Amino acid sequence: MRPPLRFLTCGSVDDGKSTLIGRLLYERSLILDDQLANLERDSKKFGTTGAAVDFALLVDGLEAEREQGITIDVAYRYFSTDKRSFIVADCPGHEQYTRNMATGASHCDLAVLLVDARKGLLAQTHRHANIVALLGVRHVVLAVNKMDLVDYDRAAFTRIVAQFEAARAALNFLSVTPIPMAARHGDNVCRPSANMPWHDGPDLLTFLETVDVEDRAARPLRFPVQWVNRPDADFRGLAGTLASGCVAKGDEIVVAASGGRSRVARIVAMGGDLDRAEAPDSVTLVLTEEIDASRGDLLCDPRHRPEVADQFAADLIWMSEEALFPGRSYLLKCGGNCLPASVTEIKYRLDVETQAQIAAKKLGLNEIGFCNLALSRPIAFDAYADNRVTGGFILIDRASHGVAAAGVIRFALRRAQNVHPQALSLDKARRAALKRQKPALLWFTGLSGAGKSTIANLVEVALARRGVHTALLDGDNVRHGLNKDLGFTEADRVENIRRVGEVAKLMLDAGLIVLCAFISPFAAERRMARELVARDEFVEIFIDTPLATCIARDPKGLYQKALAGQIKNFTGVDQAYERPEAADIVIGADCVEAQQAADSIVGWLDARGFLAPD
């Protein structure tokens, strides 16, 4: 018997994906009598096809799916024939649920891409084709469905196949097998159709039973450590699932990131010790020497080692309602690693219909982009084309903890391996001791006209009288030099704060108290600035002046222009300001005088030991 096959059905809305799987199970007599009776009853209640049995209802299990006649979540079904066993993922076609479709595709070896014979290739068809290609699916069945609705016209089938052939060149599929079918009636699903004698290829099931897919065990050893198993002082094992390759007792292994070497003394499995294990076995490896290895480390063959870097280029499928802007911090999860990371540059956005590479400053929901990423520390990985487990990752929103993107690594950025921190004789603590002060980053945020710059300036003057060494970075001033190339779009505002945060960090390393006065309207960017420095060094000061007061002041006449439509993307008018939820100091809600506000900030710093006594 051939190895099990994991495949998915995908395509646009109402192309017949769920119906196809239901019919496939029905034809193989895999639906029990009581299930069939329930299916006939539900078909009368929810059915959308007009047939006595709506096979789509067999896999559309959610009430919302049945009521709307669409698939929302990924539904998995298991079945087998005399020749092979199968795991099939029925994926949603609606654009809103693209993230669910990508999840299903990431585990599959083959995709059945359905196309409605009446409609041809749609935008969502192209999007799904790009996603399955991106996620390493190399074999595709182009299932041209609903041929009964075009009178089994061979020309309609040939036209769609030709259109897909023109689009597949950039998708790097190893094979594309076109099959005309009418899933509702079973044509070419499990047996050749008498209605389409002109089709000389296989029916769907015959093809699925005989297609060869990649054997993961044939690739180099990759063993991501998921857990250090130490039930007592006499046993220490590294538990995980082999992502690829095989391992045997006595084999030499190496920890990819650190270079620590050892040999395999035991391979412990559920049923007892093994002499050999291969992907995708889950085992515990006991080593001859207790080398430093823990969750997140990657064990490999010393002769075939992965990349180790803190920067790489990757393709991203953006899954969040909130757009991606370079510079924002996310959590990157790759194997057992979970660490801060950010997109440093969007190289281009992909047009899924034309394959055109379009310049972009952001990525929106369901868009695909090629990006550079930087991580907080180096990790071990492979290119996704070489290993789908060690080359795939997700980005997690740090505020909502939702999945923001799925990513596949293309290659390490060489500069990541050639640039290393320079060890310096003087550190921040020594520089600060010379100044008899504690470094701090005072981050003033609030609406335009709130009084940030005025109060920050008065604070610096007061600190200077105390002999404190300071630096003041003001929003307007840095835009005359460092950030003069940036505008006021959301993407440019993110980059503005990223640059300022990095400069402030360097000044903090010099032992200074740094004052930054910026609107900084987005919570994500203020969080990014906070995370650049030590937790006790960042002081968020919210100048909470009401919008009406800011408009009444309007010292630069900006609100008047923004309200008249002469200035776009103006915070408080046509761009939102995200209020701090837990600022260290809140000033201005009661419209205190600027000098009084400055004195209270200096007093706050004095009470917490940032300043030397007078």
Salt bridges, closest charged atoms under 4 A:
ASP14 OD2 - LYS146 NZ 3.69
GLU27 OE2 - ARG23 NH2 2.87
GLU27 OE1 - ARG191 NH1 2.65
ASP42 OD1 - ARG41 NH2 3.36
ASP42 OD2 - ARG66 NH1 2.55
GLU95 OE2 - ARG127 NH2 3.75
ASP116 OD2 - ARG118 NH2 2.74
ASP116 OD2 - LYS146 NZ 3.74
ASP148 OD2 - HIS185 NE2 3.26
GLU165 OE2 - ARG168 NH1 3.40
ASP212 OD1 - ARG2 NH1 2.28
GLU214 OE2 - ARG219 NE 2.30
GLU252 OE2 - ARG261 NH1 3.20
ASP273 OD2 - ARG266 NE 2.85
GLU278 OE1 - ARG276 NH1 2.99
GLU290 OE2 - ARG230 NH2 3.85
ASP301 OD2 - ARG303 NH2 2.76
GLU307 OE2 - ARG414 NH2 3.14
ASP315 OD2 - ARG410 NE 2.82
GLU322 OE2 - ARG328 NH1 2.95
GLU345 OE1 - LYS347 NZ 3.65
GLU367 OE2 - ARG349 NE 3.87
ASP382 OD2 - ARG222 NE 2.72
ASP476 OD2 - LYS556 NZ 2.34
ASP485 OD1 - ARG499 NH1 2.84
GLU490 OE2 - ARG328 NH2 3.52
ASP492 OD1 - LYS361 NZ 3.46
GLU495 OE1 - ARG498 NE 2.92
GLU495 OE2 - ARG499 NE 2.75
GLU525 OE2 - ARG328 NE 2.79
GLU531 OE1 - ARG398 NH1 2.78
ASP536 OD2 - LYS438 NZ 3.60
GLU537 OE2 - LYS428 NZ 2.93
GLU540 OE2 - ARG526 NE 3.10
GLU540 OE1 - ARG530 NH2 3.56
ASP544 OD1 - ARG579 NH1 2.93
ASP584 OD2 - ARG530 NH2 3.75
ASP606 OD2 - ARG466 NH2 3.19
ASP614 OD1 - ARG466 NE 2.20
